[in-house]
Amino acid sequence: MMTRINICLLLSFLSLAFSLNAQQAQGLDPVPTALNQSMPQANPKGIILEKDAAPGDGLKLEGLPFRVDLRQFLPPVKSQGPIGSCSAWSTVYYAKTIQENQERQWGAETEDHQYSPLFTYNQITGGVNRGTSIVDHMILIEKQGVPTLSVFPHTENIKILPDKNVLSEAEKYRSVSHRNLDQYNSKTQTWSVDLQTVKTALAEGLPVVGGFQVYKNFYDYKGGIYNRVEGSASGGHAMCIVGYDDRKGALLIVNSWGTWWGEDGFMWMDYDLFEPLCTYNCALMYDSIDSVPELISAPLDLSGTKGVYKDRIDLSWSAVEDADAYIIYKVNNKEGVLKEVAKTEEPVYLDEELPPGVSYVYAVKSVNRKKTGSLESDFSEIVEGWTAEVKMPPGIPANLDFAFYRKNPVLVWEPVEEAEGYNVYRWSAEKESFLQIGSSADSAYMDVSFSDIPDAGIIYYIVQAYNGYGEGYATDNLAILKELETVEEAVVIGVKETRDDVALAASEQEPFDGEYHRTDYFDYEYTMAQFKEFYKKEMEAFRDFQKEEKDDLEAWKKANDWRGN
């Protein structure tokens, strides 16, 4: 009796082992290179990836959601059993069911809303248990459509072919097209898949079917992030990619080996492992839409402040019905890349802590996480905003110099950009500070009170440029020696003095030192700008005199034991 029980247990164990091994059937054929190269390449819904952008392509989407999960549209996880039909299950049962559920919002809990993998598999294989390629099934769905499991049930009889009634029902659920996500490298003669391309498709709500090289430890996966391969390679296996999570750094993949495998039938595959393993084929379908759910609208009337604030740009837009959040995207004109920068529940956003004088372009998406049709709207129209320029006080006047005109010094300096005028200061020994003696709209100033200074000695001047935002830094001081014999007396006719300027109807300047003789009639009512031109013409002649004057100053300082205290 005991022997009989042991034999029964052994047979049960062997039966279970066979069953588990049968559940791990694969069944993926690679697509021949020439055929794969001839297939259309995917660029999901017109999104321009940064690496593929060309001049004139416009804004490029870089700010994808940090997490996408399409499991809410999935049918229950099931097993393909001992049939090598993984391509059919990942493409038809999972990807097609997801898309019809998204479009029709009818759920995927019953076989009335789940699609039959054997409908395509049996026709492609002709009733032979063998592997198939992913695109074989996508092409058949384009041409014939596919029925639900309630119309063409799943059995282990792979020789059954659809009749006219089944084919008629299948036509209701045809897809529009399919696209490859593979990129072929002609130098290495290998195919590769860009992770960002797959994530972009998922963010658009498109399930992706990938063909993976599997290794021994793949069969033993129980959960967590699958981040390394161990053991020998054992062929290709097709699975449906249904999400990703940047916090995990992994893609979410659903398998067709039942809920006993992995995390209830799912796997998290490390980003770094995806491209090396997904080498058999990677593709997606664009589905036909017979019954389209109401999609959430993109925001309207987006506006941004323009130069109102120096450190922020305020955005506002019209509230969207049914939107429970908004995603704000921004592109710097220098970078040219659209990036997600914030989420808000109100139709306003303050982009703060910005530098002055910068310009950005913005777009906004509406979000409704309660709907099952579309989580996000299209982009709004773009709008530009910018911060105000911060006006600073002007810089320091350069090359402060002087020359005597009559007995009064004329100070001159280089103009300062953005200066509205200049304040001139003279040192007061009594006050022990520089006191303002006048202002000038031009880069020259005559100190008409110079001769009124009672004491001889060194007179110091500084000049500061100013504008509506204040005074800039002052020049280094300019020292002028008073009471030196600089210019001989001249005949002056019609002198009119004010605090800041002198109007001379005419004057004749006598020659000095026998080196220079010039008779000029100069009208100061022509403005200081015209005086400056006059000054430039005379400057060369004054240079020699100025040198002598400075030499006299040094001699005077030595003679008077002057140390500048």
C-alpha positions as CSV (number, residue, x, y, z in Angstrom):
1,M,0.0,0.0,0.0
2,M,2.8,2.4,0.9
3,T,4.5,1.6,-2.4
4,R,1.4,2.5,-4.3
5,I,1.2,5.8,-2.4
6,N,4.8,6.6,-3.2
7,I,4.3,5.8,-6.9
8,C,1.3,8.1,-6.9
9,L,3.2,10.9,-5.3
10,L,6.1,10.4,-7.7
11,L,3.7,10.5,-10.7
12,S,2.0,13.6,-9.2
13,F,5.4,15.3,-8.8
14,L,6.5,14.5,-12.3
15,S,3.2,15.7,-13.7
16,L,3.6,19.0,-11.8
17,A,7.2,19.4,-13.0
18,F,6.0,18.7,-16.6
19,S,3.2,21.3,-16.2
20,L,5.6,24.0,-14.9
21,N,8.0,23.3,-17.7
22,A,5.2,23.4,-20.2
23,Q,4.1,26.8,-18.8
24,Q,7.6,28.1,-19.5
25,A,7.2,27.6,-23.2
26,Q,8.7,30.4,-25.3
27,G,8.1,30.5,-29.1
28,L,9.7,33.6,-30.5
29,D,11.3,33.8,-33.9
30,P,13.6,36.6,-34.8
31,V,12.7,38.8,-37.8
32,P,15.2,38.5,-40.6
33,T,17.3,41.6,-40.9
34,A,16.3,42.5,-44.5
35,L,12.6,42.2,-43.6
36,N,13.0,44.2,-40.4
37,Q,14.8,47.0,-42.2
38,S,11.9,47.3,-44.6
39,M,9.4,47.9,-41.9
40,P,8.3,51.4,-40.8
41,Q,10.0,52.8,-37.8
42,A,8.0,54.3,-34.9
43,N,8.0,57.8,-33.7
44,P,5.0,57.7,-31.4
45,K,2.4,60.4,-32.2
46,G,4.9,62.8,-33.7
47,I,7.1,63.2,-30.6
48,I,10.6,64.4,-31.5
49,L,13.2,62.8,-29.4
50,E,16.1,65.0,-28.7
51,K,18.7,62.7,-30.2
52,D,16.7,62.5,-33.5
53,A,15.8,66.2,-33.8
54,A,17.0,68.2,-36.8
55,P,17.0,72.0,-37.2
56,G,13.5,73.2,-37.7
57,D,11.9,70.3,-35.9
58,G,10.6,72.7,-33.2
59,L,10.3,71.8,-29.6
60,K,11.5,68.4,-28.4
61,L,9.8,66.4,-25.7
62,E,12.2,65.6,-22.9
63,G,10.1,65.8,-19.8
64,L,8.3,62.4,-19.7
65,P,6.3,61.3,-16.6
66,F,8.5,59.6,-14.0
67,R,6.1,56.7,-13.9
68,V,3.7,55.0,-16.3
69,D,1.6,52.0,-15.5
70,L,-0.9,50.5,-18.0
71,R,-2.0,47.6,-15.7
72,Q,-5.4,49.1,-15.2
73,F,-6.2,48.3,-18.9
74,L,-4.8,44.7,-18.8
75,P,-6.8,41.5,-18.8
76,P,-5.9,38.9,-16.1
77,V,-2.5,37.3,-16.4
78,K,-2.8,33.9,-18.0
79,S,-0.5,31.1,-19.2
80,Q,0.3,30.2,-22.8
81,G,0.8,26.6,-21.6
82,P,3.0,24.2,-23.7
83,I,2.3,26.1,-26.9
84,G,5.1,28.2,-28.3
85,S,2.8,31.2,-28.7
86,C,4.4,33.9,-26.6
87,S,4.4,36.4,-29.5
88,A,0.6,35.9,-29.9
89,W,-0.1,36.3,-26.2
90,S,2.0,39.4,-25.8
91,T,0.7,41.0,-29.0
92,V,-2.9,39.9,-29.1
93,Y,-4.0,39.0,-25.6
94,Y,-2.1,41.8,-23.8
95,A,-1.4,44.7,-26.2
96,K,-4.6,44.5,-28.3
97,T,-6.8,44.1,-25.2
98,I,-5.1,47.1,-23.6
99,Q,-5.7,49.3,-26.6
100,E,-9.4,48.3,-27.0
101,N,-10.0,48.8,-23.3
102,Q,-8.4,52.2,-23.5
103,E,-10.5,53.2,-26.4
104,R,-13.9,51.7,-25.3
105,Q,-13.5,51.9,-21.5
106,W,-15.4,48.6,-21.1
107,G,-12.9,46.8,-18.8
108,A,-11.0,43.6,-19.5
109,E,-12.3,41.3,-16.9
110,T,-14.4,39.0,-19.1
111,E,-13.6,37.1,-22.3
112,D,-16.0,39.4,-24.2
113,H,-13.3,42.0,-23.9
114,Q,-10.2,39.9,-24.2
115,Y,-8.7,39.0,-27.5
116,S,-7.8,35.6,-28.8
117,P,-4.1,34.8,-29.3
118,L,-4.8,31.5,-31.1
119,F,-6.7,33.4,-33.9
120,T,-3.5,34.7,-35.3
121,Y,-1.2,31.9,-34.0
122,N,-3.1,29.1,-35.7
123,Q,-3.3,30.8,-39.0
124,I,0.4,31.8,-39.0
125,T,1.7,28.4,-38.0
126,G,-0.7,26.3,-40.0
127,G,-1.4,24.1,-36.9
128,V,2.3,23.5,-36.1
129,N,3.6,24.2,-32.6
130,R,6.5,26.5,-33.4
131,G,7.7,30.0,-32.7
132,T,6.5,33.1,-34.5
133,S,7.7,36.7,-34.9
134,I,5.9,39.6,-33.2
135,V,5.3,41.5,-36.5
136,D,3.6,38.4,-38.0
137,H,0.7,38.9,-35.5
138,M,0.6,42.7,-35.9
139,I,0.3,42.4,-39.7
140,L,-2.5,39.9,-39.4
141,I,-4.4,42.1,-37.0
142,E,-4.0,45.0,-39.5
143,K,-5.4,42.8,-42.4
144,Q,-8.1,40.7,-40.6
145,G,-8.6,42.2,-37.1
146,V,-9.0,39.8,-34.2
147,P,-12.0,38.4,-32.4
148,T,-12.5,38.2,-28.6
149,L,-12.0,35.0,-26.6
150,S,-15.7,34.6,-26.3
151,V,-15.9,34.2,-30.1
152,F,-12.7,32.2,-30.7
153,P,-11.8,30.5,-27.3
154,H,-8.3,29.4,-26.3
155,T,-7.7,25.7,-26.4
156,E,-4.7,23.5,-26.9
157,N,-6.0,22.6,-30.4
158,I,-3.8,24.7,-32.6
159,K,-5.2,23.3,-35.8
160,I,-8.6,25.0,-35.5
161,L,-9.0,27.8,-38.1
162,P,-11.5,30.7,-38.0
163,D,-14.7,30.4,-40.0
164,K,-16.6,33.2,-41.8
165,N,-18.5,34.2,-38.8
166,V,-15.3,34.5,-36.7
167,L,-13.6,36.5,-39.5
168,S,-16.5,38.8,-39.8
169,E,-16.4,39.5,-36.0
170,A,-12.6,40.0,-36.2
171,E,-13.0,42.8,-38.7
172,K,-14.5,45.0,-36.0
173,Y,-11.1,45.1,-34.2
174,R,-8.5,45.8,-36.9
175,S,-5.5,47.9,-36.1
176,V,-4.3,50.7,-38.4
177,S,-0.6,50.0,-38.6
178,H,2.4,48.8,-36.7
179,R,5.8,50.3,-36.2
180,N,9.2,49.0,-35.3
181,L,11.1,50.5,-32.4
182,D,14.4,48.7,-33.4
183,Q,17.3,50.6,-34.9
184,Y,19.7,48.7,-37.2
185,N,23.4,49.3,-37.0
186,S,24.8,48.5,-40.5
187,K,28.4,48.5,-39.2
188,T,27.8,45.9,-36.5
189,Q,24.9,44.3,-38.3
190,T,22.9,44.3,-35.1
191,W,19.6,45.6,-33.9
192,S,19.1,47.7,-30.8
193,V,16.2,49.5,-29.0
194,D,16.5,52.9,-27.4
195,L,15.1,52.9,-23.9
196,Q,13.9,56.5,-24.2
197,T,11.9,55.6,-27.3
198,V,10.1,52.8,-25.5
199,K,9.4,55.1,-22.5
200,T,8.0,57.7,-24.8
201,A,5.6,55.2,-26.4
202,L,4.4,54.0,-23.0
203,A,3.9,57.6,-21.9
204,E,1.6,58.0,-24.8
205,G,-0.4,55.0,-23.6
206,L,1.0,52.6,-26.2
207,P,1.9,49.1,-25.0
208,V,5.2,47.8,-26.5
209,V,5.9,44.2,-27.4
210,G,9.5,43.2,-27.1
211,G,11.5,40.0,-27.9
212,F,14.0,39.2,-25.2
213,Q,17.0,36.9,-25.0
214,V,16.4,34.8,-21.8
215,Y,18.8,33.1,-19.5
216,K,18.5,30.4,-16.9
217,N,17.9,32.7,-14.0
218,F,15.0,34.3,-15.9
219,Y,12.9,31.2,-15.3
220,D,13.6,31.5,-11.5
221,Y,12.6,35.1,-11.2
222,K,10.4,35.6,-8.1
223,G,10.3,39.4,-7.8
224,G,12.2,42.6,-7.3
225,I,14.3,44.2,-10.1
226,Y,15.8,41.8,-12.6
227,N,19.2,43.4,-13.0
228,R,21.6,40.6,-14.1
229,V,21.7,37.4,-16.2
230,E,23.0,34.1,-15.0
231,G,23.5,30.7,-16.7
232,S,23.3,29.9,-20.3
233,A,21.1,31.6,-22.9
234,S,18.0,29.6,-23.9
235,G,16.5,31.5,-26.9
236,G,14.0,34.3,-27.4
237,H,10.8,35.1,-25.6
238,A,8.2,37.8,-26.4
239,M,6.6,39.8,-23.6
240,C,4.5,43.0,-23.4
241,I,6.0,46.1,-21.8
242,V,3.2,47.9,-19.9
243,G,5.0,50.6,-17.8
244,Y,8.1,52.0,-16.2
245,D,9.2,53.7,-13.0
246,D,12.2,56.0,-12.9
247,R,12.4,55.6,-9.1
248,K,13.0,51.9,-9.6
249,G,15.0,52.5,-12.8
250,A,13.0,49.6,-14.4
251,L,10.5,48.6,-17.0
252,L,7.2,46.8,-16.0
253,I,6.7,43.7,-18.1
254,V,3.9,41.2,-18.2
255,N,4.6,37.6,-19.0
256,S,2.4,34.8,-20.3
257,W,3.5,32.1,-17.8
258,G,0.7,32.5,-15.3
259,T,0.6,34.2,-11.9
260,W,3.0,31.7,-10.3
261,W,6.0,33.3,-12.1
262,G,7.6,36.5,-11.0
263,E,5.4,39.1,-9.1
264,D,2.0,37.6,-9.9
265,G,3.1,37.2,-13.6
266,F,4.9,40.6,-13.8
267,M,8.6,41.5,-13.9
268,W,10.5,44.7,-13.2
269,M,13.5,44.7,-15.7
270,D,16.4,47.1,-14.9
271,Y,16.9,49.9,-17.4
272,D,20.5,48.9,-17.9
273,L,19.5,45.3,-18.8
274,F,16.8,46.2,-21.2
275,E,18.7,47.2,-24.3
276,P,21.2,44.3,-24.1
277,L,18.4,41.7,-23.8
278,C,15.7,43.2,-26.1
279,T,17.4,42.1,-29.3
280,Y,14.8,40.0,-31.1
281,N,12.4,42.7,-32.1
282,C,10.5,45.5,-30.5
283,A,7.3,47.0,-32.0
284,L,4.0,48.6,-31.3
285,M,0.5,48.9,-32.9
286,Y,-1.5,52.0,-33.7
287,D,-5.1,50.9,-33.2
288,S,-8.3,51.8,-35.0
289,I,-10.9,53.6,-32.9
290,D,-14.5,52.9,-33.4
291,S,-15.8,54.3,-30.2
292,V,-13.6,57.0,-28.8
293,P,-14.1,58.2,-25.2
294,E,-14.2,61.8,-24.4
295,L,-10.6,63.0,-24.0
296,I,-9.6,65.7,-21.7
297,S,-9.0,69.1,-23.4
298,A,-5.7,70.9,-23.5
299,P,-5.6,74.2,-21.6
300,L,-6.7,77.4,-23.5
301,D,-5.8,81.1,-23.1
302,L,-2.3,80.4,-21.7
303,S,-0.5,83.7,-20.9
304,G,2.7,84.7,-19.2
305,T,4.0,87.9,-17.8
306,K,6.5,89.8,-19.9
307,G,9.0,91.9,-18.0
308,V,6.7,92.6,-15.1
309,Y,8.8,91.0,-12.4
310,K,12.6,90.8,-12.3
311,D,12.7,87.3,-10.6
312,R,9.6,85.5,-11.7
313,I,7.1,84.8,-14.6
314,D,3.5,84.3,-13.8
315,L,1.5,81.8,-15.9
316,S,-2.3,81.5,-16.1
317,W,-4.8,79.7,-18.3
318,S,-8.5,78.8,-18.4
319,A,-9.6,76.0,-16.2
320,V,-10.3,72.7,-18.0
321,E,-13.5,70.8,-17.1
322,D,-12.7,67.5,-15.4
323,A,-9.0,68.4,-15.0
324,D,-7.7,67.6,-11.5
325,A,-4.1,68.7,-12.3
326,Y,-1.9,70.5,-14.8
327,I,1.6,69.8,-15.9
328,I,3.8,72.7,-16.8
329,Y,6.6,72.5,-19.4
330,K,9.3,75.1,-20.0
331,V,11.9,75.6,-22.7
332,N,14.8,78.0,-22.4
333,N,15.5,79.7,-25.7
334,K,19.2,78.9,-25.4
335,E,18.6,75.2,-24.8
336,G,15.6,74.6,-27.0
337,V,14.3,71.6,-25.1
338,L,10.9,71.3,-23.6
339,K,11.1,70.0,-20.0
340,E,8.5,69.2,-17.3
341,V,9.1,71.6,-14.4
342,A,6.0,71.4,-12.2
343,K,2.5,70.1,-11.5
344,T,-0.3,72.2,-10.1
345,E,-3.9,71.7,-9.2
346,E,-4.9,75.3,-10.1
347,P,-4.8,77.0,-13.5
348,V,-2.0,79.3,-12.4
349,Y,1.7,78.8,-11.9
350,L,4.5,81.1,-10.6
351,D,7.9,80.3,-12.1
352,E,10.0,81.9,-9.3
353,E,13.7,82.5,-8.4
354,L,14.6,83.3,-12.0
355,P,17.5,85.5,-13.0
356,P,16.7,88.9,-14.5
357,G,16.5,89.4,-18.2
358,V,15.7,85.8,-19.3
359,S,13.1,84.5,-21.6
360,Y,11.3,81.2,-21.6
361,V,8.6,79.4,-23.6
362,Y,5.9,77.5,-21.8
363,A,3.2,74.9,-22.6
364,V,0.7,73.2,-20.3
365,K,-1.1,69.8,-20.3
366,S,-4.4,69.0,-18.5
367,V,-4.5,65.8,-16.4
368,N,-7.4,63.7,-15.2
369,R,-6.3,60.7,-13.3
370,K,-9.9,59.5,-12.8
371,K,-10.5,58.8,-16.5
372,T,-9.5,55.6,-18.1
373,G,-9.2,57.0,-21.7
374,S,-6.4,59.4,-21.5
375,L,-4.5,60.5,-18.5
376,E,-3.0,63.6,-20.1
377,S,-4.2,66.1,-22.8
378,D,-2.2,67.3,-25.7
379,F,0.0,70.3,-25.2
380,S,-1.6,73.7,-25.0
381,E,-0.5,76.5,-27.4
382,I,3.0,77.8,-26.3
383,V,3.5,81.2,-24.8
384,E,6.6,83.2,-24.1
385,G,7.3,85.1,-20.9
386,W,10.4,86.9,-19.6
387,T,11.7,88.6,-16.5
388,A,12.5,92.3,-16.3
389,E,16.0,93.6,-16.9
390,V,17.6,94.7,-13.7
391,K,19.0,98.2,-14.2
392,M,22.2,98.9,-12.4
393,P,23.9,102.1,-11.6
394,P,26.4,103.1,-14.3
395,G,30.1,102.3,-14.2
396,I,33.1,104.4,-13.3
397,P,34.1,107.2,-15.7
398,A,37.5,106.4,-17.1
399,N,40.5,108.7,-17.9
400,L,39.5,111.6,-15.6
401,D,41.7,114.5,-16.7
402,F,41.7,118.3,-16.8
403,A,43.0,121.4,-18.6
404,F,42.7,125.0,-17.6
405,Y,40.4,127.3,-19.5
406,R,41.2,130.8,-18.3
407,K,41.8,130.3,-14.6
408,N,39.3,127.5,-14.1
409,P,39.9,123.8,-14.6
410,V,37.8,121.9,-17.1
411,L,37.4,118.3,-16.0
412,V,36.9,115.7,-18.8
413,W,36.4,111.9,-18.8
414,E,35.2,109.1,-21.0
415,P,31.4,108.7,-21.4
416,V,29.8,105.9,-19.4
417,E,27.2,103.7,-21.0
418,E,23.7,104.1,-19.6
419,A,24.7,107.1,-17.6
420,E,22.1,109.9,-17.5
421,G,24.6,112.4,-16.1
422,Y,27.6,113.0,-13.9
423,N,28.1,114.5,-10.4
424,V,31.3,116.3,-9.7
425,Y,32.7,116.5,-6.1
426,R,35.6,118.5,-4.7
427,W,37.5,117.8,-1.5
428,S,36.6,120.1,1.5
429,A,39.4,120.3,4.0
430,E,37.0,122.0,6.4
431,K,34.4,119.3,6.1
432,E,36.9,116.5,5.6
433,S,34.8,115.0,2.8
434,F,34.1,115.4,-0.8
435,L,31.2,117.9,-1.5
436,Q,29.2,118.0,-4.6
437,I,29.9,121.2,-6.6
438,G,27.9,120.5,-9.7
439,S,26.5,118.2,-12.3
440,S,26.9,117.7,-16.0
441,A,24.9,116.0,-18.7
442,D,28.0,115.6,-20.7
443,S,31.5,114.2,-20.0
444,A,33.0,117.6,-19.2
445,Y,32.7,120.1,-16.4
446,M,34.2,123.5,-15.6
447,D,34.7,124.4,-12.0
448,V,33.9,128.1,-12.1
449,S,34.4,128.5,-8.4
450,F,38.0,127.3,-8.5
451,S,39.3,130.8,-8.4
452,D,37.3,131.6,-5.3
453,I,39.2,129.0,-3.2
454,P,41.1,131.2,-0.8
455,D,44.1,129.0,-0.2
456,A,46.7,127.7,-2.5
457,G,47.4,124.0,-2.5
458,I,46.2,120.8,-4.0
459,I,42.6,120.6,-5.0
460,Y,41.1,117.1,-5.3
461,Y,38.1,116.1,-7.5
462,I,36.2,113.0,-8.1
463,V,33.4,112.2,-10.6
464,Q,30.5,109.8,-10.3
465,A,28.1,108.8,-13.1
466,Y,24.4,108.4,-12.3
467,N,21.1,107.2,-13.7
468,G,17.7,106.5,-12.4
469,Y,19.0,103.6,-10.3
470,G,21.6,105.6,-8.4
471,E,25.2,106.6,-8.6
472,G,28.0,104.4,-9.7
473,Y,31.4,104.2,-8.1
474,A,33.5,107.3,-8.1
475,T,36.7,107.8,-10.0
476,D,40.1,107.9,-8.3
477,N,40.8,111.5,-7.3
478,L,42.2,114.0,-9.6
479,A,44.7,116.5,-8.0
480,I,45.1,120.0,-9.4
481,L,47.6,122.5,-8.0
482,K,46.1,125.9,-7.4
483,E,47.9,129.2,-7.7
484,L,50.4,128.2,-10.3
485,E,50.9,130.5,-13.2
486,T,49.1,128.5,-15.8
487,V,47.4,130.9,-18.3
488,E,48.1,134.5,-18.9
489,E,45.4,137.1,-18.6
490,A,43.2,137.4,-21.6
491,V,40.7,139.9,-22.8
492,V,37.2,138.6,-22.0
493,I,34.1,140.2,-23.4
494,G,30.6,139.5,-22.1
495,V,31.1,136.9,-19.3
496,K,28.0,135.4,-17.7
497,E,28.6,132.9,-14.9
498,T,26.3,130.4,-13.2
499,R,27.0,127.7,-10.6
500,D,27.6,125.0,-13.2
501,D,28.7,126.6,-16.4
502,V,30.1,129.7,-18.0
503,A,28.7,131.4,-21.0
504,L,31.3,133.3,-23.0
505,A,30.2,135.4,-25.8
506,A,33.8,135.6,-27.1
507,S,37.3,135.5,-25.9
508,E,40.8,135.9,-27.2
509,Q,43.5,133.8,-25.6
510,E,47.0,135.1,-25.7
511,P,49.9,132.9,-26.7
512,F,51.9,131.3,-23.9
513,D,55.6,130.3,-23.9
514,G,55.9,131.3,-27.5
515,E,54.8,127.8,-28.5
516,Y,51.2,128.2,-29.2
517,H,48.9,130.9,-30.5
518,R,45.3,130.6,-31.2
519,T,42.4,133.1,-31.3
520,D,39.0,131.5,-30.9
521,Y,35.5,132.8,-30.4
522,F,33.6,130.1,-28.4
523,D,30.0,130.3,-27.4
524,Y,29.2,128.1,-24.4
525,E,25.5,128.2,-25.2
526,Y,26.3,125.5,-27.8
527,T,26.3,123.0,-24.9
528,M,29.1,121.2,-23.2
529,A,29.2,118.6,-26.0
530,Q,30.4,121.2,-28.4
531,F,33.0,122.4,-25.9
532,K,34.2,118.8,-25.7
533,E,34.9,118.9,-29.4
534,F,36.7,122.1,-29.0
535,Y,38.6,120.6,-26.1
536,K,39.7,117.6,-28.2
537,K,41.1,119.9,-30.9
538,E,43.1,121.8,-28.3
539,M,44.2,118.9,-26.2
540,E,47.4,118.1,-28.1
541,A,48.6,121.7,-27.6
542,F,47.8,121.5,-23.9
543,R,49.7,118.2,-23.3
544,D,53.1,119.8,-23.2
545,F,51.8,122.5,-20.9
546,Q,50.2,120.0,-18.6
547,K,53.5,118.1,-18.3
548,E,55.3,121.2,-17.3
549,E,52.5,121.9,-14.8
550,K,52.9,118.5,-13.2
551,D,56.6,118.9,-13.0
552,D,56.0,122.2,-11.2
553,L,53.6,120.5,-8.9
554,E,56.3,117.9,-7.9
555,A,58.8,120.7,-7.4
556,W,56.3,122.6,-5.2
557,K,55.6,119.5,-3.1
558,K,59.3,119.0,-2.5
559,A,59.9,122.6,-1.7
560,N,57.0,122.7,0.8
561,D,57.8,119.3,2.2
562,W,54.3,118.2,1.3
563,R,53.3,114.6,2.1
564,G,49.6,114.6,1.3
565,N,48.5,114.5,5.0
